[in-house]
Amino acid sequence: MKTLRLFQRLCGENASKGVFFVATHWSAASSEAKQTHEFKSEREIEEEREDELKKRFFSSMLGHGATCERFLRTHESAWAIVDLIINKGAPVETLQIQEELVDLRIPLRKTSAGASLHGELGEKFDNQDMQRLKQSLGEEEYRELKKILKNSSALLQVPFHIKLMKRFGLGS
């Protein structure tokens, strides 16, 4: 869900018109029906799953013009989706991240997507992590590393704790 929210912030409302969500694994619906002994047809289960995807995950972007289609693991289904993409004729819109970075000259961490990602990373990285790092490096090495990273992160306008996390492979 976090990845989808980040994707929405990268695209923005205007570019949603060019987004196609292609859902796969529809054969799992029939095996689920057999396992649960439900008296629903495979088609009913697929439609319920599709409705759930559209309502729980894709509703915001669908409301701004995105499209959701099923891929049925056949050549015909694949070509039908390609045809839809080609024939939709959605105008190429500037992504929100492009507009924020290029047109508005907003630093990456202050863009909608950057702020979202920064907030998630900041939540993961707390004082306990800093203390563990300090203990593993030793006081002198820790101070030197902190000094180096503070200088470089100031130049790049990247918060210190994010640079530190990247350097030591903490978080994703």
N, CA, C and O of each residue as an XYZ file, in Angstrom:
688
protein
N       0.828     -1.188      0.000
C       0.000      0.000      0.000
C       0.879      1.262      0.000
O       0.549      2.253     -0.651
N       2.000      1.215      0.737
C       2.900      2.373      0.768
C       3.467      2.647     -0.622
O       3.607      3.798     -1.036
N       3.788      1.575     -1.328
C       4.339      1.718     -2.668
C       3.317      2.352     -3.601
O       3.667      3.189     -4.434
N       2.067      1.960     -3.465
C       1.021      2.535     -4.308
C       0.813      4.013     -3.986
O       0.620      4.820     -4.895
N       0.851      4.374     -2.705
C       0.718      5.795     -2.332
C       1.879      6.601     -2.908
O       1.685      7.708     -3.409
N       3.068      6.049     -2.835
C       4.227      6.733     -3.403
C       4.057      6.883     -4.917
O       4.357      7.940     -5.472
N       3.583      5.843     -5.578
C       3.329      5.895     -7.015
C       2.326      6.997     -7.342
O       2.509      7.734     -8.311
N       1.271      7.116     -6.543
C       0.269      8.163     -6.756
C       0.894      9.549     -6.625
O       0.568     10.456     -7.390
N       1.779      9.707     -5.666
C       2.416     11.009     -5.466
C       3.426     11.318     -6.563
O       3.643     12.482     -6.900
N       4.041     10.287     -7.119
C       4.948     10.502     -8.246
C       4.177     10.941     -9.484
O       4.605     11.847    -10.199
N       3.045     10.302     -9.733
C       2.246     10.597    -10.928
C       1.444     11.882    -10.791
O       1.483     12.734    -11.679
N       0.723     12.029     -9.696
C      -0.189     13.152     -9.539
C      -1.502     12.877    -10.245
O      -1.633     11.896    -10.978
N      -2.469     13.747    -10.021
C      -3.812     13.544    -10.573
C      -3.845     13.603    -12.090
O      -4.480     12.758    -12.721
N      -3.181     14.570    -12.684
C      -3.252     14.758    -14.136
C      -2.694     13.575    -14.914
O      -3.261     13.186    -15.935
N      -1.599     13.004    -14.451
C      -0.969     11.897    -15.174
C      -1.670     10.564    -14.930
O      -1.344      9.571    -15.580
N      -2.622     10.527    -14.009
C      -3.350      9.284    -13.731
C      -4.073      8.763    -14.965
O      -4.300      7.560    -15.090
N      -4.433      9.651    -15.865
C      -5.152      9.251    -17.084
C      -4.341      8.257    -17.919
O      -4.913      7.459    -18.661
N      -3.049      8.304    -17.801
C      -2.194      7.409    -18.578
C      -1.768      6.161    -17.836
O      -0.931      5.407    -18.332
N      -2.329      5.921    -16.649
C      -1.953      4.761    -15.833
C      -2.898      3.597    -16.125
O      -4.117      3.763    -16.171
N      -2.312      2.420    -16.322
C      -3.084      1.192    -16.507
C      -2.679      0.207    -15.423
O      -1.517     -0.191    -15.341
N      -3.628     -0.183    -14.599
C      -3.404     -1.254    -13.632
C      -3.833     -2.543    -14.314
O      -4.985     -2.674    -14.729
N      -2.921     -3.488    -14.432
C      -3.234     -4.764    -15.066
C      -3.117     -5.833    -13.995
O      -2.031     -6.110    -13.486
N      -4.256     -6.428    -13.662
C      -4.316     -7.414    -12.590
C      -4.119     -8.821    -13.154
O      -4.651     -9.168    -14.209
N      -3.350     -9.611    -12.434
C      -3.028    -10.970    -12.859
C      -3.494    -11.967    -11.795
O      -4.154    -11.585    -10.828
N      -3.153    -13.225    -11.974
C      -3.425    -14.319    -11.026
C      -4.905    -14.587    -10.841
O      -5.347    -14.864     -9.725
N      -5.667    -14.512    -11.898
C      -7.099    -14.788    -11.793
C      -7.358    -16.272    -11.609
O      -8.424    -16.642    -11.116
N      -6.428    -17.133    -11.985
C      -6.640    -18.573    -11.806
C      -6.682    -18.940    -10.328
O      -7.223    -19.983     -9.961
N      -6.114    -18.090     -9.479
C      -6.153    -18.349     -8.037
C      -7.570    -18.285     -7.503
O      -7.871    -18.905     -6.482
N      -8.445    -17.551     -8.169
C      -9.839    -17.440     -7.722
C     -10.537    -18.781     -7.798
O     -11.303    -19.127     -6.899
N     -10.289    -19.554     -8.863
C     -10.956    -20.845     -8.985
C     -10.432    -21.829     -7.948
O     -11.210    -22.603     -7.390
N      -9.120    -21.815     -7.676
C      -8.592    -22.722     -6.658
C      -9.096    -22.333     -5.274
O      -9.326    -23.199     -4.429
N      -9.270    -21.026     -5.035
C      -9.813    -20.578     -3.748
C     -11.244    -21.075     -3.573
O     -11.623    -21.517     -2.488
N     -12.036    -21.003     -4.636
C     -13.424    -21.460     -4.572
C     -13.473    -22.950     -4.270
O     -14.320    -23.400     -3.498
N     -12.576    -23.714     -4.870
C     -12.554    -25.158     -4.634
C     -12.129    -25.461     -3.193
O     -12.689    -26.362     -2.568
N     -11.164    -24.735     -2.665
C     -10.668    -24.970     -1.315
C     -11.686    -24.588     -0.252
O     -11.805    -25.274      0.763
N     -12.410    -23.522     -0.466
C     -13.367    -23.062      0.547
C     -14.755    -23.657      0.346
O     -15.658    -23.394      1.139
N     -14.937    -24.454     -0.702
C     -16.219    -25.101     -1.010
C     -17.347    -24.092     -1.114
O     -18.490    -24.393     -0.772
N     -17.028    -22.894     -1.585
C     -18.060    -21.882     -1.774
C     -18.883    -22.232     -3.006
O     -18.391    -22.876     -3.932
N     -20.102    -21.813     -3.005
C     -20.986    -22.084     -4.132
C     -21.050    -20.872     -5.053
O     -22.117    -20.469     -5.516
N     -19.894    -20.313     -5.298
C     -19.802    -19.178     -6.216
C     -19.078    -19.647     -7.456
O     -18.203    -20.511     -7.404
N     -19.458    -19.068     -8.552
C     -18.759    -19.398     -9.787
C     -17.404    -18.702     -9.783
O     -17.164    -17.751     -9.040
N     -16.535    -19.215    -10.640
C     -15.208    -18.602    -10.783
C     -15.347    -17.139    -11.185
O     -14.617    -16.277    -10.697
N     -16.286    -16.874    -12.073
C     -16.513    -15.508    -12.542
C     -16.956    -14.588    -11.402
O     -16.513    -13.442    -11.328
N     -17.829    -15.080    -10.509
C     -18.292    -14.273     -9.371
C     -17.133    -13.922     -8.444
O     -17.033    -12.797     -7.955
N     -16.274    -14.885     -8.213
C     -15.116    -14.644     -7.334
C     -14.163    -13.645     -7.977
O     -13.641    -12.756     -7.305
N     -13.939    -13.795     -9.284
C     -13.067    -12.850     -9.991
C     -13.628    -11.433     -9.925
O     -12.887    -10.476     -9.702
N     -14.934    -11.304    -10.118
C     -15.558     -9.982    -10.078
C     -15.464     -9.371     -8.685
O     -15.244     -8.167     -8.555
N     -15.628    -10.186     -7.642
C     -15.478     -9.692     -6.270
C     -14.057     -9.214     -6.013
O     -13.846     -8.163     -5.408
N     -13.088     -9.989     -6.475
C     -11.682     -9.594     -6.299
C     -11.359     -8.312     -7.050
O     -10.664     -7.434     -6.539
N     -11.872     -8.217     -8.266
C     -11.628     -7.015     -9.056
C     -12.249     -5.794     -8.385
O     -11.623     -4.736     -8.318
N     -13.469     -5.937     -7.891
C     -14.129     -4.836     -7.178
C     -13.328     -4.422     -5.949
O     -13.184     -3.235     -5.659
N     -12.806     -5.419     -5.228
C     -12.005     -5.109     -4.043
C     -10.737     -4.344     -4.415
O     -10.380     -3.369     -3.754
N     -10.059     -4.788     -5.471
C      -8.861     -4.074     -5.923
C      -9.192     -2.635     -6.276
O      -8.484     -1.709     -5.880
N     -10.262     -2.455     -7.015
C     -10.642     -1.118     -7.456
C     -11.024     -0.227     -6.278
O     -10.666      0.950     -6.253
N     -11.739     -0.770     -5.313
C     -12.198      0.046     -4.182
C     -11.103      0.282     -3.146
O     -10.941      1.404     -2.667
N     -10.347     -0.763     -2.791
C      -9.351     -0.638     -1.719
C      -8.050      0.012     -2.153
O      -7.436      0.752     -1.384
N      -7.626     -0.259     -3.382
C      -6.283      0.155     -3.771
C      -6.249      1.204     -4.887
O      -5.467      2.153     -4.817
N      -7.072      1.045     -5.892
C      -6.953      1.873     -7.085
C      -7.965      2.996     -7.178
O      -7.925      3.763     -8.140
N      -8.863      3.125     -6.229
C     -10.000      4.045     -6.376
C      -9.576      5.489     -6.644
O     -10.171      6.157     -7.489
N      -8.577      5.969     -5.950
C      -8.156      7.356     -6.132
C      -7.698      7.610     -7.566
O      -8.135      8.564     -8.209
N      -6.819      6.751     -8.055
C      -6.295      6.958     -9.404
C      -7.348      6.649    -10.473
O      -7.366      7.293    -11.521
N      -8.219      5.675    -10.221
C      -9.299      5.390    -11.166
C     -10.223      6.599    -11.269
O     -10.733      6.907    -12.346
N     -10.436      7.279    -10.150
C     -11.261      8.476    -10.139
C     -10.672      9.618    -10.951
O     -11.382     10.542    -11.347
N      -9.362      9.547    -11.196
C      -8.700     10.581    -11.995
C      -8.353     10.089    -13.398
O      -7.527     10.688    -14.087
N      -8.990      8.992    -13.816
C      -8.841      8.565    -15.205
C      -7.990      7.345    -15.465
O      -7.838      6.950    -16.621
N      -7.420      6.723    -14.426
C      -6.635      5.505    -14.633
C      -7.566      4.383    -15.092
O      -8.787      4.496    -14.982
N      -6.987      3.319    -15.598
C      -7.746      2.186    -16.120
C      -7.288      0.918    -15.415
O      -6.108      0.768    -15.097
N      -8.224      0.004    -15.172
C      -7.901     -1.291    -14.566
C      -8.421     -2.393    -15.485
O      -9.590     -2.393    -15.869
N      -7.551     -3.320    -15.829
C      -7.914     -4.431    -16.707
C      -7.381     -5.738    -16.137
O      -6.428     -5.757    -15.359
N      -8.019     -6.824    -16.544
C      -7.569     -8.167    -16.158
C      -6.668     -8.742    -17.251
O      -6.954     -8.622    -18.442
N      -5.586     -9.363    -16.819
C      -4.755    -10.128    -17.739
C      -5.053    -11.596    -17.459
O      -4.876    -12.070    -16.336
N      -5.506    -12.312    -18.484
C      -5.968    -13.692    -18.299
C      -4.936    -14.735    -18.713
O      -5.276    -15.905    -18.889
N      -3.688    -14.327    -18.869
C      -2.579    -15.219    -19.208
C      -2.727    -15.890    -20.575
O      -2.369    -17.053    -20.760
N      -3.255    -15.137    -21.506
C      -3.336    -15.628    -22.886
C      -2.781    -14.555    -23.805
O      -2.706    -13.382    -23.439
N      -2.391    -14.972    -25.006
C      -1.908    -14.002    -25.989
C      -3.009    -13.012    -26.347
O      -2.759    -11.819    -26.517
N      -4.227    -13.525    -26.460
C      -5.350    -12.659    -26.815
C      -5.564    -11.579    -25.750
O      -5.792    -10.412    -26.067
N      -5.486    -11.988    -24.498
C      -5.674    -11.036    -23.401
C      -4.565     -9.980    -23.402
O      -4.819     -8.793    -23.199
N      -3.339    -10.435    -23.633
C      -2.206     -9.500    -23.668
C      -2.390     -8.478    -24.788
O      -2.205     -7.281    -24.573
N      -2.754     -8.947    -25.982
C      -2.920     -8.037    -27.110
C      -4.121     -7.123    -26.921
O      -4.105     -5.977    -27.371
N      -5.151     -7.614    -26.266
C      -6.317     -6.763    -25.994
C      -5.918     -5.604    -25.083
O      -6.377     -4.476    -25.270
N      -5.064     -5.883    -24.100
C      -4.597     -4.830    -23.191
C      -3.701     -3.843    -23.936
O      -3.823     -2.633    -23.747
N      -2.806     -4.349    -24.778
C      -1.952     -3.471    -25.579
C      -2.817     -2.571    -26.466
O      -2.563     -1.372    -26.582
N      -3.837     -3.161    -27.088
C      -4.742     -2.362    -27.918
C      -5.432     -1.274    -27.110
O      -5.562     -0.143    -27.580
N      -5.874     -1.600    -25.901
C      -6.514     -0.600    -25.045
C      -5.571      0.557    -24.742
O      -5.962      1.724    -24.785
N      -4.326      0.215    -24.437
C      -3.343      1.246    -24.106
C      -3.100      2.154    -25.316
O      -3.051      3.377    -25.190
N      -2.951      1.540    -26.471
C      -2.690      2.316    -27.685
C      -3.896      3.174    -28.055
O      -3.750      4.338    -28.427
N      -5.083      2.590    -27.949
C      -6.292      3.274    -28.401
C      -6.894      4.231    -27.386
O      -7.760      5.034    -27.733
N      -6.449      4.158    -26.142
C      -7.018      5.066    -25.139
C      -6.725      6.517    -25.510
O      -7.551      7.405    -25.298
N      -5.567      6.735    -26.053
C      -5.237      8.075    -26.520
C      -5.135      9.098    -25.408
O      -5.385     10.284    -25.627
N      -4.770      8.652    -24.221
C      -4.615      9.597    -23.121
C      -3.465     10.541    -23.437
O      -2.386     10.096    -23.830
N      -3.686     11.838    -23.268
C      -2.596     12.780    -23.532
C      -1.433     12.545    -22.570
O      -1.635     12.186    -21.410
N      -0.241     12.748    -23.057
C       0.929     12.596    -22.198
C       0.976     13.792    -21.262
O       1.092     14.938    -21.697
N       0.886     13.513    -20.010
C       0.884     14.568    -18.994
C       2.221     14.575    -18.260
O       2.911     13.559    -18.180
N       2.560     15.713    -17.741
C       3.748     15.837    -16.915
C       3.459     15.179    -15.577
O       2.413     15.418    -14.973
N       4.382     14.352    -15.116
C       4.230     13.732    -13.809
C       4.350     14.801    -12.730
O       5.022     15.815    -12.917
N       3.705     14.567    -11.622
C       3.770     15.528    -10.522
C       5.204     15.721    -10.050
O       5.616     16.843     -9.754
N       5.964     14.634     -9.978
C       7.350     14.740     -9.518
C       8.170     15.587    -10.487
O       9.046     16.335    -10.053
N       7.903     15.485    -11.801
C       8.613     16.306    -12.790
C       8.280     17.778    -12.596
O       9.163     18.635    -12.608
N       7.007     18.053    -12.418
C       6.573     19.435    -12.241
C       7.211     20.041    -10.991
O       7.689     21.175    -11.014
N       7.211     19.277     -9.911
C       7.765     19.795     -8.656
C       9.271     20.014     -8.749
O       9.782     21.032     -8.281
N       9.984     19.061     -9.352
C      11.445     19.163     -9.429
C      11.910     20.186    -10.463
O      12.785     21.004    -10.178
N      11.329     20.142    -11.658
C      11.820     20.964    -12.760
C      11.161     22.342    -12.785
O      11.841     23.367    -12.741
N       9.838     22.353    -12.857
C       9.133     23.628    -13.014
C       9.157     24.465    -11.733
O       9.432     25.665    -11.769
N       8.871     23.827    -10.619
C       8.779     24.561     -9.356
C      10.093     24.586     -8.578
O      10.219     25.297     -7.581
N      11.074     23.800     -9.043
C      12.401     23.728     -8.422
C      12.344     23.418     -6.920
O      13.054     24.019     -6.114
N      11.496     22.481     -6.580
C      11.371     22.040     -5.188
C      12.416     20.960     -4.951
O      12.545     20.053     -5.773
N      13.164     21.025     -3.857
C      14.130     19.944     -3.562
C      13.387     18.614     -3.427
O      12.252     18.575     -2.951
N      14.036     17.525     -3.849
C      13.403     16.208     -3.867
C      12.724     15.869     -2.545
O      11.593     15.384     -2.546
N      13.377     16.107     -1.438
C      12.811     15.709     -0.145
C      11.572     16.518      0.225
O      10.823     16.127      1.121
N      11.348     17.652     -0.461
C      10.177     18.475     -0.156
C       9.048     18.274     -1.161
O       7.978     18.865     -1.015
N       9.277     17.445     -2.183
C       8.193     17.141     -3.115
C       7.168     16.270     -2.409
O       7.431     15.757     -1.321
N       6.033     16.105     -3.005
C       4.985     15.261     -2.414
C       5.493     13.839     -2.192
O       5.314     13.268     -1.117
N       6.125     13.277     -3.211
C       6.651     11.913     -3.090
C       7.823     11.862     -2.115
O       7.910     10.951     -1.291
N       8.721     12.837     -2.208
C       9.880     12.867     -1.328
C       9.496     13.019      0.127
O      10.072     12.360      0.992
N       8.528     13.881      0.411
C       8.077     14.078      1.786
C       7.435     12.810      2.323
O       7.614     12.462      3.490
N       6.691     12.124      1.475
C       6.060     10.864      1.880
C       7.116      9.819      2.224
O       7.049      9.165      3.265
N       8.078      9.676      1.343
C       9.145      8.705      1.561
C       9.993      9.091      2.765
O      10.356      8.237      3.574
N      10.303     10.364      2.882
C      11.096     10.870      4.008
C      10.389     10.574      5.327
O      11.022     10.164      6.300
N       9.083     10.781      5.352
C       8.314     10.516      6.566
C       8.352      9.052      6.958
O       8.490      8.723      8.136
N       8.230      8.171      5.971
C       8.274      6.741      6.238
C       9.654      6.314      6.727
O       9.768      5.521      7.662
N      10.694      6.836      6.100
C      12.046      6.475      6.526
C      12.355      7.039      7.904
O      12.982      6.378      8.731
N      11.909      8.267      8.144
C      12.144      8.883      9.447
C      11.511      8.104     10.573
O      12.066      8.029     11.670
N      10.355      7.524     10.315
C       9.692      6.720     11.327
C      10.494      5.463     11.651
O      10.496      4.994     12.790
N      11.171      4.924     10.648
C      11.923      3.687     10.839
C      13.235      3.912     11.585
O      13.748      3.025     12.268
N      13.746      5.095     11.438
C      15.079      5.354     11.975
C      14.957      6.208     13.225
O      14.592      7.380     13.137
N      15.254      5.646     14.376
C      15.095      6.395     15.611
C      16.405      6.439     16.387
O      17.443      5.978     15.910
N      16.341      6.985     17.554
C      17.539      7.147     18.380
C      18.195      5.826     18.749
O      19.413      5.774     18.920
N      17.424      4.767     18.874
C      18.020      3.471     19.198
C      18.967      3.028     18.095
O      20.031      2.474     18.371
N      18.587      3.268     16.859
C      19.458      2.925     15.738
C      20.750      3.725     15.802
O      21.831      3.189     15.558
N      20.641      4.997     16.126
C      21.835      5.844     16.248
C      22.750      5.329     17.362
O      23.970      5.306     17.204
N      22.168      4.924     18.468
C      22.969      4.413     19.580
C      23.677      3.112     19.192
O      24.844      2.922     19.536
N      22.991      2.220     18.485
C      23.617      0.965     18.044
C      24.770      1.255     17.088
O      25.820      0.617     17.165
N      24.575      2.204     16.199
C      25.631      2.574     15.265
C      26.831      3.149     16.010
O      27.977      2.808     15.718
N      26.561      4.007     16.956
C      27.616      4.627     17.751
C      28.431      3.572     18.506
O      29.657      3.655     18.576
N      27.744      2.600     19.059
C      28.419      1.534     19.798
C      29.260      0.658     18.875
O      30.369      0.260     19.232
N      28.735      0.358     17.691
C      29.468     -0.524     16.791
C      30.701      0.146     16.187
O      31.691     -0.528     15.902
N      30.652      1.477     15.987
C      31.786      2.177     15.394
C      32.828      2.627     16.406
O      34.022      2.656     16.107
N      32.390      2.965     17.558
C      33.278      3.608     18.508
C      33.083      5.115     18.426
O      32.707      5.644     17.379
N      33.335      5.791     19.515
C      33.043      7.221     19.627
C      33.744      8.071     18.569
O      33.110      8.908     17.927
N      35.033      7.862     18.385
C      35.794      8.708     17.465
C      35.356      8.504     16.006
O      35.145      9.474     15.279
N      35.221      7.246     15.585
C      34.787      6.970     14.215
C      33.368      7.496     13.972
O      33.063      8.009     12.896
N      32.526      7.365     14.965
C      31.155      7.841     14.854
C      31.118      9.350     14.638
O      30.396      9.832     13.765
N      31.894     10.104     15.428
C      31.938     11.562     15.268
C      32.462     11.947     13.902
O      31.927     12.859     13.271
N      33.509     11.266     13.426
C      34.076     11.556     12.108
C      33.060     11.270     10.997
O      32.883     12.076     10.083
N      32.400     10.121     11.086
C      31.390      9.771     10.098
C      30.243     10.779     10.114
O      29.760     11.193      9.060
N      29.826     11.158     11.275
C      28.733     12.125     11.402
C      29.113     13.459     10.755
O      28.300     14.086     10.074
N      30.343     13.876     10.975
C      30.831     15.128     10.398
C      30.853     15.053      8.870
O      30.401     15.977      8.195
N      31.373     13.966      8.334
C      31.447     13.784      6.882
C      30.047     13.757      6.273
O      29.781     14.428      5.276
N      29.171     12.988      6.873
C      27.822     12.860      6.332
C      27.022     14.146      6.461
O      26.216     14.461      5.586
N      27.230     14.889      7.534
C      26.520     16.159      7.679
C      26.934     17.128      6.581
O      26.090     17.809      6.000
N      28.218     17.189      6.300
C      28.705     18.087      5.249
C      28.157     17.686      3.883
O      27.678     18.536      3.132
N      28.224     16.413      3.562
C      27.750     15.982      2.238
C      26.239     16.059      2.143
O      25.716     16.398      1.082
N      25.521     15.758      3.208
C      24.057     15.814      3.130
C      23.565     17.248      3.029
O      22.527     17.500      2.417
N      24.284     18.185      3.613
C      23.893     19.589      3.485
C      24.007     20.038      2.031
O      23.171     20.791      1.532
N      25.053     19.564      1.363
C      25.231     19.922     -0.039
C      24.112     19.352     -0.908
O      23.652     20.003     -1.847
N      23.691     18.169     -0.599
C      22.671     17.501     -1.397
C      21.258     17.740     -0.885
O      20.297     17.274     -1.496
N      21.117     18.442      0.206
C      19.840     18.700      0.858
C      19.136     17.399      1.219
O      17.915     17.286      1.112
N      19.919     16.430      1.644
C      19.379     15.160      2.096
C      19.572     15.108      3.607
O      20.679     15.343      4.091
N      18.518     14.805      4.360
C      18.662     14.752      5.816
C      19.745     13.767      6.236
O      19.943     12.723      5.615
N      20.431     14.128      7.297
C      21.552     13.346      7.784
C      21.166     11.898      8.055
O      21.889     10.985      7.656
N      20.049     11.674      8.719
C      19.702     10.302      9.096
C      19.424      9.424      7.876
O      19.622      8.211      7.945
N      18.973     10.001      6.767
C      18.741      9.211      5.556
C      20.074      8.821      4.929
O      20.251      7.681      4.499
N      21.008      9.762      4.877
C      22.346      9.447      4.368
C      22.986      8.353      5.213
O      23.611      7.435      4.683
N      22.830      8.455      6.508
C      23.401      7.481      7.422
C      22.767      6.109      7.206
O      23.458      5.090      7.188
N      21.469      6.096      7.046
C      20.779      4.836      6.815
C      21.265      4.173      5.527
O      21.523      2.970      5.503
N      21.389      4.966      4.450
C      21.862      4.423      3.179
C      23.268      3.879      3.312
O      23.575      2.788      2.830
N      24.113      4.643      3.965
C      25.516      4.251      4.105
C      25.672      2.912      4.799
O      26.563      2.137      4.451
N      24.825      2.626      5.771
C      24.953      1.407      6.555
C      23.889      0.366      6.223
O      23.730     -0.617      6.946
N      23.163      0.581      5.132
C      22.198     -0.388      4.674
C      21.016     -0.597      5.596
O      20.415     -1.671      5.615
N      20.682      0.436      6.364
C      19.528      0.339      7.257
C      18.297      0.800      6.508
O      18.356      1.774      5.758
N      17.186      0.118      6.699
C      15.957      0.497      6.011
C      16.068      0.144      4.538
O      17.067     -0.422      4.094
N      15.016      0.491      3.776
C      15.046      0.174      2.350
C      14.808      1.386      1.506
O      14.801      1.291      0.279
